Amino acid sequence: MAAPAPVYKLRSMLQGHSMDVKHVSVVQEPSGALLTASRDKTARLWYQHEDSSHSVRKIYKGHSKYVSCSVYQEPSEEFPSGLIYTGCQDGKIRAFLPDIEDPLYQLEGHAENVTSLFVGKFGTIISGSWDCTAKVWVNRKCSMTLSGHSFAVWAVAILPEVGIMVTASADKAIKLWKAGVCTHTLAGHTDAVRSLAVISKSEFLSAGNDASVRRWSSSGECLGTYYGHDNYIYSISLLSGGGWVTSGEDRSVRVWRDNAVIQTIYLPAISVWSVAVLANEDIAAATNDGCVRIFSRDPARQASKEIQAIFEEELSKVALAAQQELGGVKLTDLPGAEALYEPGAKDGQQKMVRSGDAVSVHSWNMAEQKWDKIGDVVGAAGGSTETSGKKLYMGKEYDFVFDIEIDEPKSTLKLPYNTTDSPYMAAQEFIHKNDLSQYYLEEIAGHIITHTGGQKLGAETGGNIDPLTGGSSYHAGAIQGDGSGSGPAEGGAFDPFTGSGAYTSGSGGVETGQGARIPEPDPWMQGAYRTEESMDTGTEVKNSYFPLNEFLQFNSQVKAEAMVNKLKEFNSQVSAELQLDPSLLEQLPSLATSPTPDSALPAALNTLLTWPDAQVFPALDLLRASLLNPASQAILIEKSSLDQIFSSCLKHVDKTSPPPCQMLALRALTNLFSCQQGEDLLRTYRESVVARVFEQLFPIVGDNKNIQIAAATLLLNYSVSLTKKFDDETQVQLLSALSINFLTFITDWEARFRTVVAIGTLLTTSPEAVEYAKTLETKDAVRGWRLLEGPAKVSECAQFIENML
């Protein structure tokens, strides 16, 4: 009898990405090097050391959205060190020299997310995209576009020597192309085809959401269909000797020989997005927890027994969703632990056993002839579809299973839902799982509510919770050194007014409505831009940061003389119908300073707010300051004036508006929270304001730090407002915007601080907020900020949030 094949065990873990690692691939030189792509908008090159560990060699930046894939092109005469290509959600392909972290050039042509890249033997590149096309690139130019798929193209490949290109799509089809013409359309998969692996010039493998692997010939014949996964297969990679490795949504990597699974490796993650086989046959697996784990069958490279034990313990503590249950199974019918004495029939076979009221899941390890615990089942097993009237989806019963039609990419997806769930949480989890645009949130949640009559989050348990303690709250002071320079600063700060002694709109600082009581130390000032502090102080840090219970304000004073001069200058440049009398212009600054401003001045300010973009910023800054003057505030918040003010500000929350206008409009909106009528208006139009921020403002042009701070402060004030009057839809939208957009795009440390305080404040509003944040993977994102060399106050806030999640 032949000796059993060596068993893969954990070798090492690569940590550094702050969000999902969407792709991992092998770099030929130097040996053992890996390339990863992540939702954190970076790709990373990892070098292997003599002790088999890896460390980051380079971090490739310059991506405006998350990186979907990356690939290495072997050295050529033009590029002796080779090239690295990345595919990004913004539709661009970027090329990097291996030792340079900024892009060398980029290839533009795709309209949507570039999901896959394949480099041919002679440098030809083929790319696949959500825009339903594949493109062929030669000498940095698109030489042809392969059109024919009806849904997103998820995978591409080139068969060597024969010039056949292969595309795989969410439309369930695989197409073969020769010289830009489709020669065969291969049908067989019953769901989206997600990955391809080229065996030879005449054969290749495909894998997809139907949990199957198929072998195809270059003439379009299906040579075999193989099953071994319980859920979507996302990735496939070849082993030597005819085997292969797959990974998917069932938390596993599976090793195949002779067309069957011979080993199942479970991971303590939800999605195993990508898998790659190294030259030494070790396996690298990229997961949604931001890690890459490497497994080896060579005992010399495997981790120590202590590390293995820690990994197995971590794996055993994973709480499995009830999808591991089988319809119709009752708790009393499950066997006890004695069932684990009976050997399994095949590798990866799962068995549920009970111990009292607890149910655990075990997987049969064929190589070691033992049952490995892979998690605990959450929720009791229910009845069958027939007896309960519920619908079964992936082994779990639901009240409804909706077919959701998605336009980008065009597809029909299943959304399971129970009436006890929150429509918004279910919609957000669905969006995250299927890599959909955040813009679908309201539409999908509305669809659920319409078709179920389900109650919204908080209807039963949310209530009007007041988690604040009053006396222990803190009050913010001004941030120093922010935006008062004479030109663009490195961090993105700007001075919109030029010339010696020119009027400026004030620093980026904010204060609360009552500035008298400032505790020591003030977390809004201490260590604002210091990086030397360490979290490891040996003493317990008390959370004095959140929940915040007072609104912040941008309350720097205007410079009247400089402002009047600038207004007069611009007044001469605008059209005649928008011009004001110079004497009136001289009085306008009194709106921000006088206890008795002229009653005609608000109307004049409203006229200024209609000035063209190039001249309007002094009016926006005057508005910002006037909203904090009680005498002017009473006039400005009258409905006719308030509506125009709001519209004028919202117009400039747009990356196409001049940066000073963006910043000042956000500051003015923030200051509207200083009065009840302004807060009510912002609450009424909350959906439009927040959507405008993450749809029209992000990613912020030039990573301008003043705009980042203003946007973060606006959402922080919304979070404070939620603690005073709870609303589940506000909670969901704010958490979504902060977790998805702000945690991804914000780079300035002060803006990051206000972002984490806003998130922390939201998490205190209700238990549902914590559960919702978990579906957004907020914990992983703030962890990334904590690990960076930033101010202690950001690291501390991030740690408090991690502890809550």
MOHU-V615110 format. One record per residue. N is the residue number from 1. SS is DSSP state (2 for helix, 1 for strand, 0 for the rest). PHI is phi in degrees with one decimal (none if undefined). NEAR is the number of other ideal C-beta (glycine too) atoms within 12 Angstrom. Layout:
{{N,SS,PHI,NEAR} {N,SS,PHI,NEAR}}
This chain:
{{1,0,none,3} {2,0,-66.7,5} {3,0,-66.9,7} {4,0,-63.9,16} {5,0,-65.1,21} {6,0,-57.0,22} {7,0,-96.0,28} {8,0,-73.7,42} {9,1,-135.2,34} {10,1,-57.3,37} {11,1,-103.5,36} {12,1,-162.2,34} {13,1,-133.5,32} {14,1,-99.9,36} {15,1,-122.3,27} {16,0,171.2,29} {17,0,-70.3,38} {18,0,-97.5,32} {19,0,-140.5,38} {20,0,-44.8,40} {21,1,-92.4,50} {22,1,-83.2,45} {23,1,-154.3,48} {24,1,-134.0,48} {25,1,-144.6,39} {26,1,-96.6,35} {27,1,-105.1,38} {28,0,-65.7,21} {29,0,-128.4,20} {30,0,-73.7,21} {31,0,-57.5,17} {32,0,87.5,34} {33,1,-72.0,33} {34,1,-129.0,46} {35,1,-125.0,49} {36,1,-126.4,51} {37,1,-129.9,49} {38,1,-141.1,47} {39,0,-66.4,41} {40,0,-79.9,36} {41,0,73.3,38} {42,0,-132.0,39} {43,1,-116.7,49} {44,1,-133.5,41} {45,1,-105.2,40} {46,1,-113.6,41} {47,1,-102.3,24} {48,1,-92.9,31} {49,0,-102.3,17} {50,0,-62.0,12} {51,0,-86.3,14} {52,0,74.8,28} {53,0,-83.7,21} {54,1,-125.2,35} {55,1,-141.7,22} {56,1,-71.9,26} {57,1,-92.0,28} {58,1,-143.6,28} {59,1,-118.1,31} {60,1,-89.5,37} {61,0,-114.1,23} {62,0,97.0,27} {63,0,-91.1,38} {64,0,-83.4,26} {65,0,-137.0,34} {66,0,-71.6,38} {67,1,-95.4,49} {68,1,-89.0,47} {69,1,-156.9,49} {70,1,-152.5,48} {71,1,-152.8,42} {72,1,-105.6,39} {73,1,-102.3,36} {74,0,-63.4,23} {75,0,-56.8,18} {76,0,-138.4,15} {77,0,-62.1,9} {78,0,-71.7,16} {79,0,-127.9,23} {80,0,-61.0,14} {81,0,-95.9,25} {82,0,84.4,29} {83,1,-137.0,37} {84,1,-118.6,44} {85,1,-112.0,44} {86,1,-125.3,50} {87,1,-107.0,49} {88,1,-119.8,43} {89,0,-65.1,35} {90,0,-79.5,27} {91,0,88.4,29} {92,1,-103.5,31} {93,1,-108.5,48} {94,1,-113.7,41} {95,1,-109.7,36} {96,1,-128.3,38} {97,0,-72.3,25} {98,0,-53.5,33} {99,0,-97.0,19} {100,0,-117.9,22} {101,0,-84.5,23} {102,0,-97.9,19} {103,0,-62.6,26} {104,0,-79.9,26} {105,1,-160.2,21} {106,1,-137.6,25} {107,1,-106.4,32} {108,1,-116.6,22} {109,0,173.7,27} {110,0,-74.8,36} {111,0,-91.9,20} {112,0,-142.6,30} {113,0,-46.5,38} {114,1,-88.0,49} {115,1,-89.2,52} {116,1,-153.0,46} {117,1,-137.1,46} {118,1,-141.3,42} {119,1,-105.9,37} {120,0,-77.9,28} {121,0,-61.7,18} {122,0,-105.2,15} {123,0,91.2,27} {124,0,-67.4,27} {125,1,-115.6,40} {126,1,-122.6,47} {127,1,-126.9,50} {128,1,-118.0,49} {129,1,-147.5,45} {130,0,-66.0,38} {131,0,-78.4,29} {132,0,74.6,33} {133,1,-125.0,37} {134,1,-117.5,47} {135,1,-127.8,39} {136,1,-107.2,34} {137,1,-118.3,36} {138,1,-132.4,18} {139,0,53.1,15} {140,0,70.7,22} {141,1,-125.1,17} {142,1,-75.7,24} {143,1,-89.3,22} {144,1,-163.1,24} {145,1,-115.9,27} {146,1,-96.0,38} {147,1,-109.5,21} {148,0,162.1,25} {149,0,-77.1,37} {150,0,-94.3,21} {151,0,-125.3,35} {152,0,-57.1,43} {153,1,-92.8,50} {154,1,-95.4,49} {155,1,-147.8,48} {156,1,-139.2,49} {157,1,-162.6,44} {158,1,-127.6,36} {159,1,-77.9,31} {160,0,-67.2,23} {161,0,73.5,14} {162,0,-100.7,24} {163,0,70.9,23} {164,1,-91.4,38} {165,1,-102.0,43} {166,1,-123.4,49} {167,1,-127.6,47} {168,1,-126.0,48} {169,1,-136.1,46} {170,0,-70.1,38} {171,0,-81.8,30} {172,0,78.7,30} {173,0,-106.0,34} {174,1,-118.2,48} {175,1,-119.4,39} {176,1,-106.4,37} {177,1,-127.8,38} {178,1,-134.3,22} {179,0,54.9,15} {180,0,83.9,25} {181,1,-111.3,16} {182,1,-73.1,25} {183,1,-99.1,24} {184,1,-145.8,24} {185,1,-117.0,24} {186,1,-98.1,34} {187,0,-108.6,19} {188,0,165.6,26} {189,0,-65.3,35} {190,0,-103.5,17} {191,0,-151.5,29} {192,0,-54.0,41} {193,1,-95.5,50} {194,1,-105.7,49} {195,1,-150.9,48} {196,1,-131.3,47} {197,1,-141.2,38} {198,1,-86.4,34} {199,0,-87.5,30} {200,0,-158.4,20} {201,0,-69.2,19} {202,0,-121.3,20} {203,1,-143.0,30} {204,1,-153.3,43} {205,1,-111.7,43} {206,1,-134.1,48} {207,1,-143.2,48} {208,1,-159.7,40} {209,0,-69.7,36} {210,0,-84.8,26} {211,0,64.1,31} {212,1,-119.8,34} {213,1,-115.2,43} {214,1,-125.9,38} {215,1,-105.3,32} {216,1,-126.9,39} {217,1,-95.8,25} {218,0,-69.6,31} {219,0,-94.3,19} {220,0,96.4,26} {221,0,-88.9,19} {222,1,-81.2,23} {223,1,-93.7,22} {224,1,174.3,21} {225,1,-128.5,21} {226,1,-131.1,28} {227,1,-122.1,24} {228,0,-168.0,35} {229,0,-100.4,34} {230,0,-101.3,32} {231,0,-154.5,33} {232,0,-49.8,37} {233,1,-102.6,49} {234,1,-97.5,48} {235,1,-151.0,48} {236,1,-141.4,45} {237,1,-144.2,40} {238,1,-86.9,35} {239,0,-98.5,33} {240,2,-72.4,15} {241,2,78.5,14} {242,2,95.0,17} {243,0,-93.4,31} {244,1,-155.7,43} {245,1,-129.8,46} {246,1,-129.2,49} {247,1,-143.5,51} {248,1,-167.2,42} {249,0,-80.2,33} {250,0,-91.6,38} {251,0,67.8,40} {252,1,-132.3,47} {253,1,-111.8,48} {254,1,-123.2,47} {255,1,-99.3,42} {256,1,-115.1,39} {257,1,-138.9,27} {258,0,53.1,16} {259,0,66.7,20} {260,1,-142.4,22} {261,1,-74.1,36} {262,1,-108.5,29} {263,1,-154.2,36} {264,1,-115.2,41} {265,1,-110.4,44} {266,1,-88.0,42} {267,0,-123.6,42} {268,0,-80.6,30} {269,0,-148.2,33} {270,0,-94.8,33} {271,0,-114.0,37} {272,1,-100.2,47} {273,1,-70.4,46} {274,1,-152.4,47} {275,1,-138.9,47} {276,1,-142.5,47} {277,1,-101.3,36} {278,0,-78.9,39} {279,0,-61.1,21} {280,0,-90.0,22} {281,0,74.3,29} {282,0,-68.0,40} {283,1,-119.3,48} {284,1,-107.9,48} {285,1,-124.4,48} {286,1,-101.4,48} {287,1,-130.5,44} {288,0,-74.5,36} {289,0,-89.5,34} {290,0,83.0,34} {291,1,-114.3,37} {292,1,-121.5,47} {293,1,-109.8,44} {294,1,-109.2,44} {295,1,-118.4,42} {296,1,-133.9,30} {297,0,-99.9,31} {298,0,-92.6,20} {299,0,-55.1,16} {300,0,-68.4,15} {301,0,-101.2,29} {302,0,-71.4,24} {303,0,-64.9,28} {304,0,-62.3,18} {305,2,-60.1,13} {306,2,-64.5,12} {307,2,-66.0,19} {308,2,-60.5,24} {309,2,-64.6,15} {310,2,-63.6,17} {311,2,-61.6,31} {312,2,-65.5,28} {313,2,-66.9,17} {314,2,-61.4,23} {315,2,-66.5,31} {316,2,-68.3,23} {317,0,-88.4,16} {318,0,-66.0,29} {319,1,-86.2,23} {320,1,-78.5,34} {321,0,-65.4,27} {322,2,-67.0,30} {323,2,-64.1,29} {324,2,-75.9,34} {325,0,-79.8,32} {326,0,-111.2,27} {327,0,-56.0,25} {328,0,90.5,18} {329,0,-84.1,28} {330,0,-100.7,18} {331,2,-57.5,23} {332,2,-69.2,13} {333,2,-87.7,18} {334,0,-75.4,28} {335,1,-74.6,21} {336,0,-86.6,20} {337,2,-63.1,20} {338,2,-63.2,13} {339,2,-66.3,21} {340,2,-78.4,27} {341,2,-77.1,15} {342,0,-87.7,18} {343,0,-66.4,18} {344,0,-80.0,24} {345,0,-91.8,11} {346,0,-153.1,21} {347,0,-63.3,34} {348,0,88.0,36} {349,0,-59.5,24} {350,1,-108.2,36} {351,1,-140.9,34} {352,1,-98.2,36} {353,1,-130.2,28} {354,1,-111.1,28} {355,1,-138.2,20} {356,0,69.9,12} {357,0,-93.7,14} {358,1,-91.7,21} {359,1,-124.4,35} {360,1,-117.7,34} {361,1,-114.0,40} {362,1,-126.8,37} {363,1,-117.9,41} {364,1,-78.4,30} {365,1,-96.8,33} {366,0,-63.1,27} {367,0,-65.1,27} {368,0,-100.4,21} {369,0,53.2,16} {370,1,-153.2,19} {371,1,-92.0,30} {372,1,-102.1,36} {373,1,-71.5,31} {374,1,-118.3,37} {375,1,154.3,35} {376,1,-114.8,25} {377,1,-79.5,35} {378,0,-97.0,19} {379,0,95.6,24} {380,0,-82.2,21} {381,0,-69.3,30} {382,0,-106.0,28} {383,0,-79.9,20} {384,0,-84.1,19} {385,2,-60.0,20} {386,2,-67.4,13} {387,2,-84.1,13} {388,2,-98.9,18} {389,0,78.2,14} {390,0,-92.8,23} {391,1,-102.6,25} {392,1,-98.5,29} {393,1,-139.1,26} {394,0,52.1,27} {395,0,82.1,30} {396,1,-121.2,31} {397,1,-86.9,32} {398,1,-132.9,32} {399,0,-70.8,27} {400,1,-141.0,30} {401,1,-130.8,26} {402,1,-90.7,30} {403,1,-93.1,18} {404,1,-103.4,30} {405,1,-87.4,19} {406,1,-108.7,29} {407,0,-84.2,19} {408,0,-131.0,24} {409,0,-76.9,32} {410,0,-66.4,23} {411,1,-170.4,28} {412,1,-116.0,22} {413,1,-119.9,31} {414,1,-89.7,25} {415,1,-124.5,37} {416,1,-80.6,31} {417,1,-154.3,36} {418,0,-110.1,28} {419,0,-65.6,22} {420,0,-82.5,20} {421,0,-84.6,31} {422,0,-81.4,37} {423,2,-57.0,40} {424,2,-73.2,44} {425,2,-67.6,40} {426,2,-64.4,38} {427,2,-65.7,42} {428,2,-66.8,41} {429,2,-63.4,32} {430,2,-63.7,32} {431,2,-61.7,31} {432,2,-65.8,33} {433,2,-64.4,30} {434,0,-103.8,29} {435,0,56.3,36} {436,0,-96.2,31} {437,0,-68.0,26} {438,2,-64.7,33} {439,2,-65.3,22} {440,2,-79.8,28} {441,2,-54.7,38} {442,2,-63.6,27} {443,2,-65.6,24} {444,2,-68.6,35} {445,2,-61.3,37} {446,2,-63.3,20} {447,2,-61.5,26} {448,2,-62.9,38} {449,2,-61.7,28} {450,2,-62.4,14} {451,2,-94.2,20} {452,2,-124.7,25} {453,0,68.7,14} {454,0,-66.1,28} {455,0,-77.9,20} {456,0,-80.9,30} {457,0,-55.3,38} {458,0,96.6,30} {459,0,-65.6,23} {460,0,-107.6,16} {461,0,-116.6,20} {462,0,-68.6,29} {463,0,58.7,18} {464,0,-96.1,16} {465,0,-83.2,25} {466,0,-110.6,17} {467,0,-86.3,29} {468,0,-87.3,22} {469,0,-107.6,16} {470,0,75.5,13} {471,0,-60.9,10} {472,0,-88.0,18} {473,0,-70.7,27} {474,0,-118.5,35} {475,0,-129.2,29} {476,0,-83.8,41} {477,0,-106.9,28} {478,0,-77.6,30} {479,0,-86.6,40} {480,0,-95.5,18} {481,0,63.9,19} {482,0,-130.9,39} {483,0,81.3,40} {484,0,-104.4,26} {485,0,-74.0,23} {486,0,-95.2,17} {487,0,-163.1,16} {488,0,-60.5,21} {489,0,-94.2,22} {490,0,-60.3,15} {491,0,-76.8,26} {492,0,104.5,31} {493,0,-71.3,36} {494,0,-143.1,34} {495,0,-113.6,29} {496,0,-71.8,36} {497,0,-119.3,31} {498,0,-111.9,18} {499,0,102.0,15} {500,0,-64.0,10} {501,0,67.3,14} {502,0,-66.1,22} {503,0,-64.3,34} {504,0,-122.3,34} {505,0,-89.7,45} {506,0,95.7,38} {507,0,-75.0,30} {508,0,-80.9,48} {509,0,-72.7,34} {510,0,-135.2,45} {511,1,-137.1,34} {512,1,-82.0,35} {513,0,-61.7,29} {514,0,-121.9,19} {515,0,-92.1,21} {516,0,-74.6,11} {517,0,-97.0,19} {518,0,-122.4,22} {519,0,-71.4,21} {520,0,-111.0,12} {521,0,-81.6,20} {522,0,-84.7,26} {523,0,-66.6,37} {524,0,-82.2,40} {525,0,-117.6,28} {526,0,-65.8,27} {527,0,65.3,26} {528,0,-56.6,36} {529,0,-132.6,30} {530,0,-97.8,18} {531,0,-122.3,16} {532,0,-88.9,11} {533,0,-67.5,22} {534,0,-123.8,18} {535,0,-71.8,25} {536,0,-87.3,12} {537,0,-101.9,12} {538,0,84.7,7} {539,0,-121.3,9} {540,0,-73.9,12} {541,0,-91.7,23} {542,0,-88.0,15} {543,0,-78.5,27} {544,0,-104.8,27} {545,0,-93.4,41} {546,0,-145.2,40} {547,0,-72.5,37} {548,0,-87.2,46} {549,0,-125.4,33} {550,0,-132.3,34} {551,0,-71.8,40} {552,1,-92.0,46} {553,1,-133.9,40} {554,0,-96.9,46} {555,0,-117.0,33} {556,0,-65.7,30} {557,0,-79.7,26} {558,0,-83.7,36} {559,0,-96.4,26} {560,2,-58.2,25} {561,2,-64.1,16} {562,2,-64.7,26} {563,2,-64.8,39} {564,2,-61.5,26} {565,2,-60.0,23} {566,2,-68.8,37} {567,2,-64.1,41} {568,2,-65.2,26} {569,2,-60.2,23} {570,2,-71.8,28} {571,2,-59.5,30} {572,0,-77.7,18} {573,0,-98.9,17} {574,0,-87.6,24} {575,0,-65.1,14} {576,2,-57.7,9} {577,2,-69.6,9} {578,2,-104.1,21} {579,0,-78.0,22} {580,0,-117.6,31} {581,0,-64.9,16} {582,2,-53.8,17} {583,2,-64.1,16} {584,2,-70.1,25} {585,2,-60.6,33} {586,2,-66.2,21} {587,2,-86.4,28} {588,0,-57.2,42} {589,0,-58.8,37} {590,2,-65.0,30} {591,2,-58.5,43} {592,2,-93.3,40} {593,2,-122.7,24} {594,0,-86.3,22} {595,0,-75.4,13} {596,0,-136.2,16} {597,0,-69.5,29} {598,0,-62.7,21} {599,0,-67.2,20} {600,0,-84.3,19} {601,2,-69.1,36} {602,2,-57.9,37} {603,2,-64.6,24} {604,2,-65.4,37} {605,2,-62.4,44} {606,2,-61.2,32} {607,2,-65.6,30} {608,2,-59.3,39} {609,0,-68.5,41} {610,0,-95.0,25} {611,0,-62.0,35} {612,0,-59.3,20} {613,0,-54.7,26} {614,0,-70.1,16} {615,0,-116.2,29} {616,0,-85.6,38} {617,2,-63.6,39} {618,2,-63.0,41} {619,2,-66.5,48} {620,2,-64.4,45} {621,2,-71.9,46} {622,2,-62.7,51} {623,2,-61.0,51} {624,2,-53.3,48} {625,2,-74.1,40} {626,2,-66.2,44} {627,0,-65.3,46} {628,0,-99.3,38} {629,0,-92.8,34} {630,2,-52.5,21} {631,2,-67.2,23} {632,2,-77.3,37} {633,2,-57.3,32} {634,2,-60.0,23} {635,2,-84.5,31} {636,2,-66.5,44} {637,0,-88.9,33} {638,0,-61.8,21} {639,2,-54.5,16} {640,2,-62.1,15} {641,2,-76.5,32} {642,2,-63.1,33} {643,2,-62.7,21} {644,2,-68.8,26} {645,2,-58.9,43} {646,2,-61.0,35} {647,2,-63.2,24} {648,2,-64.1,34} {649,2,-68.8,44} {650,2,-61.8,34} {651,2,-57.3,28} {652,0,-91.6,41} {653,0,-82.7,40} {654,0,-160.4,24} {655,0,-64.0,27} {656,0,-81.9,14} {657,0,-77.7,31} {658,0,-56.3,27} {659,2,-51.3,35} {660,2,-59.6,39} {661,2,-68.6,43} {662,2,-58.2,43} {663,2,-62.0,49} {664,2,-70.6,45} {665,2,-64.6,46} {666,2,-63.9,47} {667,2,-66.1,47} {668,2,-64.9,48} {669,2,-60.5,48} {670,2,-60.1,45} {671,2,-71.8,46} {672,2,-61.6,42} {673,2,-68.5,42} {674,2,-73.7,38} {675,0,-132.9,28} {676,2,-63.2,20} {677,2,-64.3,25} {678,2,-65.6,37} {679,2,-62.4,29} {680,2,-61.5,20} {681,2,-62.8,31} {682,2,-65.3,40} {683,2,-68.0,29} {684,2,-62.1,20} {685,0,-103.8,25} {686,2,-55.2,36} {687,2,-59.1,26} {688,2,-68.2,24} {689,2,-65.2,39} {690,2,-66.3,43} {691,2,-62.7,25} {692,2,-62.8,34} {693,2,-63.2,45} {694,2,-84.9,36} {695,2,-93.4,25} {696,2,-101.7,27} {697,2,-95.3,39} {698,0,-92.5,37} {699,0,-69.2,31} {700,0,-66.7,36} {701,2,-59.4,27} {702,2,64.8,25} {703,2,50.0,32} {704,0,-57.6,40} {705,2,-71.2,39} {706,2,-65.4,48} {707,2,-67.4,46} {708,2,-59.1,42} {709,2,-63.6,45} {710,2,-64.9,53} {711,2,-65.6,48} {712,2,-64.9,47} {713,2,-67.9,49} {714,2,-60.3,49} {715,2,-72.1,52} {716,2,-63.9,48} {717,2,-64.6,45} {718,2,-60.1,44} {719,2,-65.6,47} {720,2,-61.4,42} {721,2,-59.5,41} {722,2,-67.0,47} {723,2,-68.5,37} {724,2,-87.7,28} {725,0,-145.8,24} {726,0,-74.5,31} {727,0,-150.9,32} {728,2,-66.9,35} {729,2,-67.7,33} {730,2,-62.6,37} {731,2,-58.0,45} {732,2,-65.5,46} {733,2,-67.0,42} {734,2,-64.8,49} {735,2,-62.1,51} {736,2,-64.0,45} {737,2,-63.3,44} {738,2,-67.4,48} {739,2,-75.4,43} {740,2,-92.6,40} {741,2,-90.4,38} {742,2,-67.4,45} {743,2,-67.3,43} {744,2,-88.1,40} {745,2,-105.4,37} {746,0,-73.1,47} {747,0,-119.0,31} {748,0,-77.8,39} {749,2,-68.7,37} {750,2,-67.5,47} {751,2,-64.3,47} {752,2,-63.4,40} {753,2,-60.0,46} {754,2,-67.5,47} {755,2,-65.5,46} {756,2,-70.7,50} {757,2,-66.2,45} {758,2,-62.9,48} {759,2,-63.9,52} {760,2,-60.7,43} {761,2,-62.8,43} {762,2,-63.2,48} {763,2,-66.3,43} {764,0,-86.8,34} {765,0,-75.5,45} {766,0,-167.0,35} {767,2,-60.2,24} {768,2,-64.0,35} {769,2,-62.6,47} {770,2,-64.4,26} {771,2,-64.7,28} {772,2,-67.0,41} {773,2,-61.4,41} {774,2,-65.1,27} {775,2,-68.7,34} {776,0,-88.0,45} {777,0,57.4,36} {778,2,-60.1,42} {779,2,-59.5,32} {780,2,-63.6,38} {781,2,-69.3,44} {782,2,-69.5,44} {783,2,-60.8,32} {784,2,-60.8,36} {785,2,-66.9,38} {786,2,-63.2,30} {787,2,-76.8,22} {788,0,-75.4,24} {789,0,-81.8,17} {790,0,-114.7,33} {791,0,-61.5,35} {792,2,-60.6,30} {793,2,-64.7,41} {794,2,-70.7,45} {795,2,-60.9,36} {796,2,-67.0,37} {797,2,-59.8,42} {798,2,-60.8,41} {799,2,-64.2,29} {800,2,-61.6,33} {801,2,-66.6,42} {802,2,-58.1,29} {803,2,-64.1,19} {804,2,-71.6,29} {805,0,-99.9,28}}
